[in-house]
């Protein structure tokens, strides 16, 4: 960890079809994005900044004592937003790795942030991500549950990701893995990734991470026990409010 000197960047924008303005959604008196920022800080792996598409998000983060960077509101993806923020925060290149934490995970366990960074310690890994074993039968065939094809060695908690799909893969007996969309990149890998054109398989599956695989980049996945709650709907927001204890 010391050699890579990681930074955590949380991309956030107000536009969301199912829950407009969700980064600023109130959870016990604080915006959701502030809860995510606090969880990322608690991971203790490096400084944390929020890459904001709008000034309202930046204002909420700075009021809470956090670091916010205004970025181009028209970025096509969170990865592009993270790269712009990294370049502006650290033009000298002191941080050799960046962890991309989604801004809609207010109940995120800080240990999960540490888990997604860990695979980057292995030489040759460009990108690290997370998976968990699918235990609900409906998820095996649900196209909204992205499956990661990873052949974990017996007892291993980290393995090389060979493919990602909305289909039920791989076939045959054995576990299936639900992909969790948190990523850690070496700085050089993120620089390369955002410069690549969209891939054929990426466009077909609508999965950004396939761009990296199509271009020969290595993605390793760490196995964790649960999927963090992503807030995409009003019902998700209510669930998050129930899970987070109010400040005393």
Buried (B, 14 or more C-beta within 10 A) or exposed (E): EEEBBBBBBBBBBBEBEEBEBBBBBEBEEBBBBBBBBBBBBBBEBBBBBBBBBBEBBBBBBEEBEBBBBBBEEEBEEBBBBBBBBBBEBBEEEEBBBBBBBBBBBBBBBBEBBBBBBBBBBEEEBBBBBBBBEBEEEEBEEBEEBBBBBBEBEEEEEBBBBBBBBBEBBBEEEEEBBBBBBBBBBBBEBBBBBBEEEEBEBBEEBEBBBBBBBBBEBBBBBBBBEEBBBBBBEEEBBEBBBEEBEEEE
